[in-house]
Amino acid sequence: MPSLHELVRAHTELGEDDVAWLQLLMADWQILADLSFADLVLWLPDREGRGYWAGGQMRPTTGPTALVDDVLGTFIPTGRRRMLDESFATGRLVREGDPEWRDDVPVRVEVIPVRRAGRVIAHIARNTNLLGVRTPSRLELSYLQTAAELTQMIASGHFPLPGQRSDHADSPRVGDGFVRLDPAGKVVYASPNGLSAYRRLGLQGDLAGLVLTDLTRDLVPVRKRPDEETLSAVLGGRDGRATEVGTDEVTLIVRSIPLRPQGDRSGALLLVRDVTDLRSRDRELVTKDVTIREIHHRVKNNLQTVAALLRLQARRTQAEDAKAALEEAVRRVGSIAIVHETLSHALEETVDFDDIADRLGAMVVDVSGVEVPVRVVREGSFGKLSSEAATPLAMVLTELLQNAVEHGYAGLTDRSAGRVVVTARRIVGRLHVVVEDDGRGLPDDFDLDGSTQLGLSIVRTLVESELGGVLEIGPGSRGTRVQADLPVD
């Protein structure tokens, strides 16, 4: 389906400010649909005056739909819908006396002009399913009265409220809790859900007739309230914002929409949602994240302790083979410690592997014993990797860099410097890693399958078994070229 931006660019003369206004309106029009018990369709005038394009659609959650099929992106020529033509020509709200019949369902249609800066930039068709209509309850009457006032505000250009968006995941909806205030901030009506939310705060009795700001001050301790200006403005219905109030056991989000159908404030609509469970889960997630980062930090410290003990043992070992083996173990443990150190600072269980690769390259060069100075250079980006993939890949990269430095440049006396290039590319769900040096190259009888080197055995096992990739080793342009092709999310 086409987006609002695509329809506007292709078929209308609306500007960016007009589109921003319509997006602000559509962020809140679920409220209007629910209060009206009606389907809403946003109609955009064609730039050539040929008709109207459907730029958006919203169904109510409080009643049956009148539009079973999606109409987004459809076109209606001028003359097909008299009410749209009349509303566009007069700039006024148009109501049809007799309902339309659609698939044996009577539907009442109203067309609301959307005005911005004195211009009508679009229309909202409100379609109400009249099947099974009965005498409305007090709740429904309050909904419909508030919907009528919002409709007048849209038609006069006073709604949506600039800077307000209700498309956040925890933003309250009509069904969560509805409270209607008079101009003085006194509760005129509260839905059962709105009343229940305040009773969870400790209210005894009804909300009707109470000044909501004063009541909230009595029920909510000072440390759990917003500042006094926000409390008075939002819960008094004077400012279109949202705020949180609560106790140690209960947390509510309260959103205020001042109502100005005739220009002067006639009261306010307050939407209330109990988010106690959401905030409890948020706190649990924060605690979990902190715990995980602390675990990574402690694992890193323990690995560094192990590496220090191995390094101390290597210094006291006389046998050269044993000393070399211990130093290799120090490097392998150190590569894992770097991953856990990075994870201990991350907010998620993913890491930017470029930083790890650069640190591994510096570590290998620092501890190498070759006479030729070697520089490790990274080209391209590994991107973000999960912790499950980062740890084995860090060990693979450490072994490959160590082999490139030690076997590529050890004993070379006719070289002033060496260069190892690590290239990383992500292509369509795969990570291609190449480590290429300009050293002495592979021996003539090299065979990966027959190799008995521990480092290559570790690399092959990790790449093929742990990471599910493919490993290739062969001659490069000057020295040795190793390529690993790995699947990534």
N, C-alpha and C positions, 0 to 999 in steps of 0.2 A: 504494500500500500504506500502511496506517496506521502511524504511528510508535509507539514504545514509550510515549511520553507520552500520545498520544491513546488508546491501548488502556487504559492505567492509569486515566486520568480517566473514561473511559466505562464501564468494566466492573469495576474492582477497588476495594478500600479501601486500597490501598498509599499511604503518605505520600511526601513529597518525599525524605526520607532513604533510604527503601527504593528509590525510583527511582534515586537517585544511586548506591547500592550495585550495583544491577543494571547500570547503565551502565558502572560501573567493571569489573564482571565481563565484560560483553560486549566491552569494549575489549581484553580479554586472551583471550577464549575461542577465538580462532583457534589459540592455542597448545595448548589442551586438545583441540581437534578434530584438529590435526595429530599430536599425541602419541598420540591414541586411534585414529587412522585411521577416524574416525567422524563422522557428521553430528550436530550438536547442535540441539535445538529448546528454546527457553525457554517454559515453560507458566506462565501466571499464573492463580491461582484467581479465579473469578468471585465478585463481592461477595455474590450471593444464594445461593452454594453450588450453582449449577446445573451447573457444569463448569469447563472451563479454556480460556483463550485463548492462542493462539500469539503470543508477543510478540517473538520473534527466531529467527533460523535461521542456521546456519553450516555450510558444507561443508568437508571436509578437502582440503588440497592434497597430502597424502601417500598418498592411496588413493582407490579408487572411491567415488562417492557412493551412499548408500542411499535418498536422497530426490531423485528427479528433479524433482518438482514443488515449487513454493514453497508453504509452509503458513502463512506469516506472516499473522496476522489471522483465521485459522480458529478455529472453536469446537468443542470436544469435550464432550458432556454427561457428567455423572457416570454411572458404570456402563459406559461404552463402553470405557474403558481401565483394566483392573483394577490395573495397576501404578501408574498415577498416583494412583488412589484410595488404594491401600495406602501409598504413600510419603507422601501428604498426611496420612493418618490416623496413621501411626506416626512420621513424621519421620526415616525411615531410608532408606538406599539399597536399592533393590529391583532384583534381577536375575531375568530370565526364564530358565528352564532350556532350553526348546526355542525355536528361532528362529521368527520370523514369516516368512511367505512373501508377498512383494510383487512382483508381476509376474514370477513364476518366479525371484525372487532371495531367498535366505535372509538374514534380517536379525536380528541379536541386539540386543535392546533392554534398556537399563538406565535407571533413573530415579534421579536424584541430587537430593536436597533442597537448596535454596539457603537457608542459614541466615544471619540477621543479628540480632545482639543477642539471641540465644537463641530467635528466632522463625523458622519456615519461611515465607519470603515468596514463594517460587516453586519451580519444579522444572525440571531440565534432563533431557530425554530424549536419551540417547546411542544412536544407531542405527548399527550396524556392518554393512557389507556383507560377508557371509561367502563370497561366490562366489569360488572360486579360492583358498581358504585353504590355506596350506602351513606348513611348519615355520618359525617366525619366526627371523630372523637376530639376531645380538647387538645390532645397532642397533635393530631393532624391539622386542626384549625390553626394552632400556633405555628406549625411548619409552613402552612400555606400563606399565612399573613406575613411571615418573615420572608418567604420566597417572593411575595409581591413587592415588598420594599426593596429587596436586592434587585429585582427586575427594573424597578424605577431608577435605581442608582446606575445600573448598566446603561439604560436608555438616556440618562442625563450626563453620563461620563464621570460619575463619582465612584464607580467600581469597575475593575479591581482597585485595591488600595496599593499605591506605589510602594515597591520594596517588599511586599508581602508575597510569600509563596508557601503553599501548604503541601508540596510534593515530597516532603521528608517522610521517611518510613514510619516515624512515631507521631506524626501530626494527627490531632484528633479529628474524627469524622462526626457527621450528624448523629449516627447511631450510637456513638460512644457515650454521648451525654450532651443534652441541649438545655441551655439556660437563656431565658429572655429577660433583659433588664429594661427598666424605664430610664428616662434621661438622668435621674438622680442616682442611678446605680442600684436601685432596689429591684429585687427579683419579682418579675411578674408571673413567670411560669418556669418550671423545671421538669424535664422529662424524667421518667422513672430511673433511667441510667444516670442522669445528671444528679438526681437526688441521692442515689446509692453511692456515688463517688464521694459526695460530701459527708455522707453518714460514715463512710470508712475513715474520714478524718476525725470523727467524733461528734458530728451534729446529732442532736436529739430533736425530733420533730420535723417540720416542713421547712423548705427554703423560701416559699412564697412570702413576700412582705418584708424580708430581711435585706439589709444593705450588705451586699456580698463582700465588700472590702472590709467592713467592720467584723463580719462573721469570720473571715479568713484570718484576721489578726488574732481573734480569740482562740481559734483552733490550731493555728500553726505557730510553733516557736520561732523566735526572731532569727535564729541561726539557720532555719530551713526556709526562710522567706527570701524573695528577691528584695532589692532596695525599695525603699518606701515610694519613690517616684514611680517605679515600674509597677509595684503592687496596686497603687491607686489608679494609674492610667489603664492598666489591662483589666483588672477586676472591676473597675468602675465603668468600663465600656467606653473610655474616651480615646483609646489608642489601639490601632490594629496591630497588635503584636501577640506573641505567645510567651508564656513564662511557666516555670515549674514552682509548685508549692507542695508542702507535705510535712509529714512527721517522720520519726525514725522508722516507722513501720509502713507508711503509705506515701506514694509520690503521685501527684497529679500534674498533667499538662493542661493549662487553660489558655485557650486562644480567643481573643476578642476581635469582633468585626463590628465597628460602629455603624449604625444604620442612619442614613441621611436621605431618605427618599425625596424630600422636598428641599434639600439643601441644609436645613437645620437638623441637628441630631435628635432622633425620635427614641433613642435607646440603643441597645446593642444586642448582638447575638454572641453568646459565649459557647464554645465547644470544649467539653471537658473529657479527658481520657485518663483512666487509671493505668499508669505505666510502672506500677510497683514491681511486677515480675520482670519487665524489660530492664529496669535499672538494676535489679538484683542479678540478672544474667550478665549485664555489662560489668558489674563489679567482679563477678566470678571470672569473666574473661580477662579482665585486667590482672586479677590475682594470678590466674593461670599463666598469662604472658610473663609476668614478673618472675614467677617460679621457674618457668622454662628457661628464661634468660639467666637466672641465677644458677641453674643446673649446668648450662653450657659454660658459664664462667668457672664453676668449680671443676668441671671436667677439664677445661683448659689448664687450670692451675695444677691439677693432678698429673696431666700429661707433661707439663713443663717440669714438674718434680721428677717424673720418670726419666725424662730426657737428661736432666741434670745428673741423676744417679748413673745413667749409662755413660754420660760424658766423663764423669769422675772415674768410673771403672776403666774406660778406655785409656785414660791418662796413666793408670797404674799397671796396665797390661803390657808385657814385654813383647809378646808374639805379635808380629805385624798383621798377620791374617785376622787374628782375634780383634785387634785394635780397629782394623778397617771395618769389620763386621759390626762392631759396636757403634762406630761413627755413622754407618749406614742406618742403623736402628734409630740413632738420635735424629737423623734427618726425617725418617719416616714418621716417628712420633711427633716431631715438630710440625710437619705438614698437617697432621690431623688437628694439632693444637691451634693452628692458625684458623682453621675452619670454625672450631668451637669458639674461638675468641671473636670472630666476626659475627657468629650467631648470637653471642651474648649481648651484642649491641643492636641487633636487628629487632624490629617490632613484629616481624612475621618469621615463619620457619622457612624463609628463603634468603639467599645471600647474593650480593653482587659479586660474581666470581672474578671479575676483572681485577679487583683489589687483591683477592687471594692469589691469583696468578702472578701479579707483579711482585707480591711479597715472597712467593715461593722462588721466583727467579732470582731475587736479591739474596735470599737465604742460601741457595745452592752455590751461587758465585762466591759468597763470603766464606764458605767453609771448604771450597774446593782447594786442592793442593797442587794444581797444575801451575807450571811456570808462566804460561801465556795468559795475559789478562783477557777475560772473556766478558762480553756484554750480552745480556738477554733482553730482547726487544719483543714487545707484544704488538701485533697488528690485528685490527678487528675487535670484536667484543663477544665475550661468552654470554653476557646478559645475566639475568637472575636465574638461579638454580635452586631446587629444593635441597634441604639438608641431606636427604637420602642420597642424592646424586653428587652433591658437592664434596663429601668426604672421600669416596673412592676416586673421584676425578682429581682431587688434590694429590692423592698418593700416586696416581698414574702420572700426573704432570711432574711431580717431584722425581720419580724414577727416570722419566724420559729426559728431563733436564740434567740430572746427575750423569746419566749415560752419555749424553751429548758432550758435557764438559769434560768428564774424566777420560772417556775412550776416544773422543774426537780430538783432544788437544794435548793429552799427556805425552810427554817426551818430545813434543815438537819444539825444535830450537830455531827453525828458520821462519817463524811467524812472530810478528810484532803484536798481534791481537787476534781475538776470535769473536765470532758473532753467531748467536743462536736466536732464531726468529720463531716466535710462537704465534701462529695465525689461527684465529677463531672466527667462524661464520655460522650463523643460524639461518637455515633455509628449510621452510615447510616442515616444521616439526623435527628437524634433525640439527645436531650440532656437529660441525666438522672442525676438528682440531688437528693442526699440523705443527710438528716441531722439526725444524730443519737447521742444521749447522753447516759451517763451511770448513770443517775439520778434515781428518785423515780419511773418513769414509769407512764403509764396512769391509771386513776382510773378504777375500775372494771365496772362501769356503763357508760363508755365513748361511745358516739355515735356521729360520725362526722355530720351526717344528722340532729341530734337534738341539736347540740351544739349552744349555744347563745353567745359565746365569739366573740367580735368584731374582734380580731386579726385573728382567724380562718376563720371568714366570709370573711375578706379582702383577705386572702390567697386563699381560694377556688374560690372566684370570679375572682381574677387575673389569677390564673392558668388555670381555665376552660374556662372563657370567653375571657379574654384579650390575653392570650398566647396560647389558644387552646390545652391545655395539660390535663393530668390526675393526680389527687392527691390521695395518699394513706397514711393513718396514722394508725400505729399499734405498737405493742410491739417490741422492739429490742432485742438484745442479753442480755442487762442488763436494759436499760431504755426504751426510746421511739424512734421509727424510722419513719421518714416522707420521702416519696419519691414522686418526681414530675417528670413526663415523658413529655417532651416538644418537639414540632417540631422546627427545626432550619433550616436556609438556608444552 
